[in-house]
Amino acid sequence: MTVGLVIAVVVLAVAVAVMTWMYLRSRPRRQVIEPPAKAGRILFPFVAQGLAPRALDAALRLARAENATLVPVFLARVSLQLPLDTTLPRQSRICIPLQEAIEQRAAAFGVPVDARIERGRSYRHAMRQTMAHERFDRIVIAAGPGAGFDTDDVAWLLENAPGEIIVLRPDPGTVPAGPRLAVLPG
């Protein structure tokens, strides 16, 4: 009787194993979900003359839609009479409040920020330096009166910058000057 019981248990175990194998094989395979691509980076250069809130909001909306990091880059001009790595206290007093305002606005949008300061003899030189060291997918730039970038700068950027470039012309009445910008309007 024990031999018969052992044989019955073995046959039952083999039957369960075969049925399990057949069930698992017949189930539709799950689709493999690719991990998200590397998060993108959107370069947002700005200057001491002011910050265009509409351009910033456009860059933040784009960054949120693409799960990208906003890289606001303050472009600091250094006089030819000074070494390029000299301290710039006046520009720092302007830059820090602007970068803080950008970070606060980005937090409201849920967008990560990786702020930078780039020095150059001109805005183009600072942009050239930025493009040489930073990894980015696109540039969002405000151009026009009060934004710090004129048509020649935009043309230069279109010819020399890799990736996509989005140029926004803000309403001249909405470009605040210098450090007065503490919190951007909603």
C-alpha positions as CSV (number, residue, x, y, z in Angstrom):
1,M,0.0,0.0,0.0
2,T,2.9,2.4,0.7
3,V,4.4,1.8,-2.7
4,G,1.1,2.6,-4.4
5,L,0.7,5.7,-2.3
6,V,4.2,6.9,-3.2
7,I,3.5,6.3,-6.9
8,A,0.2,8.2,-6.7
9,V,1.9,11.2,-5.0
10,V,4.7,11.2,-7.7
11,V,2.2,11.0,-10.5
12,L,0.1,13.8,-8.9
13,A,3.2,16.0,-8.4
14,V,4.3,15.4,-12.1
15,A,0.7,16.3,-13.2
16,V,0.7,19.5,-11.2
17,A,4.2,20.5,-12.6
18,V,3.1,19.8,-16.2
19,M,-0.1,21.7,-15.8
20,T,1.7,24.7,-14.1
21,W,4.2,24.7,-17.0
22,M,1.5,24.6,-19.6
23,Y,-0.4,27.4,-17.8
24,L,2.6,29.7,-17.6
25,R,3.5,29.0,-21.2
26,S,0.0,29.8,-22.5
27,R,-0.3,33.1,-20.7
28,P,0.3,36.2,-22.8
29,R,3.7,37.6,-22.2
30,R,3.9,40.8,-20.5
31,Q,5.1,43.7,-22.5
32,V,8.5,44.8,-21.3
33,I,8.3,48.5,-20.3
34,E,11.5,50.4,-21.2
35,P,12.8,52.6,-18.5
36,P,12.3,56.2,-19.3
37,A,15.1,57.7,-21.5
38,K,17.6,59.9,-19.8
39,A,15.9,63.0,-18.5
40,G,16.5,65.9,-20.8
41,R,18.1,69.2,-19.9
42,I,16.7,72.6,-21.1
43,L,19.2,75.4,-21.1
44,F,17.7,78.8,-20.2
45,P,20.3,81.6,-20.5
46,F,19.5,85.0,-19.0
47,V,21.4,88.2,-18.3
48,A,21.5,90.9,-15.7
49,Q,19.2,93.3,-17.7
50,G,16.3,91.2,-16.7
51,L,14.3,88.0,-16.8
52,A,11.4,87.4,-19.1
53,P,8.7,85.7,-17.0
54,R,6.8,84.4,-20.1
55,A,10.0,82.9,-21.5
56,L,10.7,81.3,-18.2
57,D,7.2,79.9,-17.9
58,A,7.5,78.5,-21.4
59,A,10.7,76.8,-20.5
60,L,9.2,75.4,-17.3
61,R,6.1,74.1,-19.1
62,L,8.3,72.4,-21.6
63,A,10.6,70.9,-18.9
64,R,7.5,69.6,-17.0
65,A,6.0,68.1,-20.1
66,E,9.3,66.3,-20.9
67,N,10.4,65.5,-17.3
68,A,13.5,67.5,-18.0
69,T,15.7,69.6,-15.8
70,L,15.8,73.3,-16.3
71,V,19.4,74.7,-16.4
72,P,19.1,78.4,-15.9
73,V,22.5,80.0,-16.9
74,F,23.3,83.5,-15.7
75,L,25.6,85.0,-18.4
76,A,28.1,87.4,-16.7
77,R,30.1,89.8,-18.8
78,V,33.7,90.4,-17.6
79,S,35.5,93.4,-18.7
80,L,38.6,93.0,-20.8
81,Q,40.6,94.8,-18.2
82,L,39.8,92.1,-15.6
83,P,40.9,88.5,-15.4
84,L,38.1,86.2,-16.5
85,D,37.9,84.5,-13.1
86,T,37.7,87.8,-11.1
87,T,34.9,88.2,-8.5
88,L,31.9,90.1,-9.7
89,P,30.1,91.4,-6.6
90,R,27.7,93.7,-8.5
91,Q,26.6,90.9,-10.9
92,S,26.3,88.5,-8.0
93,R,23.9,90.8,-6.2
94,I,21.8,90.7,-9.4
95,C,22.2,87.0,-10.2
96,I,21.4,85.4,-6.9
97,P,17.9,86.9,-6.4
98,L,17.1,86.0,-10.1
99,Q,18.2,82.4,-9.7
100,E,16.3,82.1,-6.4
101,A,13.2,83.4,-8.2
102,I,13.7,80.9,-11.0
103,E,14.0,78.1,-8.4
104,Q,10.9,79.1,-6.6
105,R,9.0,79.3,-9.9
106,A,10.3,75.9,-10.9
107,A,9.3,74.4,-7.6
108,A,5.7,75.6,-8.3
109,F,5.9,73.7,-11.6
110,G,7.5,70.6,-10.1
111,V,10.6,71.0,-12.3
112,P,14.1,70.2,-11.1
113,V,16.7,73.0,-11.5
114,D,20.5,72.9,-12.0
115,A,21.5,76.6,-12.0
116,R,24.7,77.8,-13.4
117,I,26.8,81.0,-13.8
118,E,29.0,81.4,-16.9
119,R,31.5,84.1,-17.4
120,G,32.6,85.6,-20.7
121,R,33.9,88.7,-22.4
122,S,30.5,89.0,-24.1
123,Y,27.2,87.2,-23.9
124,R,28.2,85.2,-27.0
125,H,31.5,84.2,-25.4
126,A,29.7,83.1,-22.2
127,M,27.2,81.1,-24.3
128,R,30.1,79.5,-26.2
129,Q,31.6,78.5,-22.9
130,T,28.3,77.2,-21.7
131,M,27.7,75.1,-24.8
132,A,31.2,73.7,-24.5
133,H,30.8,72.4,-20.9
134,E,27.0,71.7,-20.5
135,R,25.0,68.8,-21.7
136,F,21.6,70.0,-22.9
137,D,18.9,69.0,-25.4
138,R,17.5,72.4,-26.2
139,I,17.9,76.1,-25.5
140,V,15.0,78.4,-24.6
141,I,16.0,82.0,-24.9
142,A,14.2,85.3,-24.7
143,A,15.2,87.9,-27.3
144,G,14.3,91.4,-27.9
145,P,14.3,94.7,-26.0
146,G,15.2,94.3,-22.4
147,A,15.8,90.6,-22.6
148,G,19.6,91.0,-23.2
149,F,19.8,89.2,-26.5
150,D,19.3,91.0,-29.8
151,T,18.8,89.7,-33.3
152,D,22.5,89.3,-34.0
153,D,22.9,87.2,-30.9
154,V,19.9,85.0,-31.9
155,A,21.3,84.6,-35.4
156,W,24.7,83.6,-34.0
157,L,23.0,81.1,-31.7
158,L,21.0,79.6,-34.5
159,E,24.2,79.1,-36.5
160,N,26.4,77.8,-33.7
161,A,24.3,76.0,-31.1
162,P,23.6,72.3,-31.2
163,G,20.2,70.9,-30.6
164,E,16.8,72.7,-30.7
165,I,16.5,76.4,-30.1
166,I,13.3,78.1,-29.0
167,V,13.4,81.9,-29.3
168,L,10.6,83.8,-27.5
169,R,10.1,87.5,-27.9
170,P,8.6,88.8,-24.6
171,D,6.3,91.7,-24.4
172,P,8.7,94.6,-23.7
173,G,6.5,95.8,-20.9
174,T,6.8,92.6,-19.0
175,V,10.6,92.3,-18.7
176,P,11.6,93.4,-15.2
177,A,15.0,94.9,-14.7
178,G,17.7,93.5,-12.5
179,P,17.2,92.5,-8.9
180,R,13.7,93.9,-8.5
181,L,12.4,90.5,-9.5
182,A,11.8,88.6,-6.3
183,V,8.8,86.4,-7.2
184,L,7.5,85.9,-10.7
185,P,3.8,86.4,-11.3
186,G,1.6,83.3,-11.5
